[in-house]
């Protein structure tokens, strides 16, 4: 869950050769809250279930940069997020229990990020970033440029040469 957006995704528990590597994946995506479903599913079956859940409930399989920025501009309380995602997870569990789902757990992750409190404008593509980095969440890099907080698409940095003057 990214503020008030719900997405569905399947990942390996031991991602990155770590017993809890899946947590790193959630943090990379910038998710505020996640539901971990327990059951005995292999990755292909999990991906099939991912598609079925997305289709049945209308949840996204991907959230793009500008959708994330728009959602970050909304203030959603921890209690509201956890309650909403728990209810949704309960409906998913009941619908797909015969598919191999057994139980679920909700993790709240927003406290792991630094959010500057507002976003004045967003930049999807760029050649340079000028300013002071003031936060990062799920591929969104927050930079203070004078009096403005600018959200940059951090995914755009992948594979690029990065230089910093300190």
Secondary structure, 3 states (H helix, E strand, C coil): CECCECECCCCCCCHHHCCCHHHHHHHHHCCCEEEEEEECCCHHHHHHHHHHHHHHHCCECCCCHHHHHHHHCCCCCHHHHHHHHHHHHHHHHHHHHHHCEEEEEEEECHHHCECCCCCCEEECCCCCCCCEEEEEECCEEEEEECCEEEEEEHHHHCCCCCCCCC
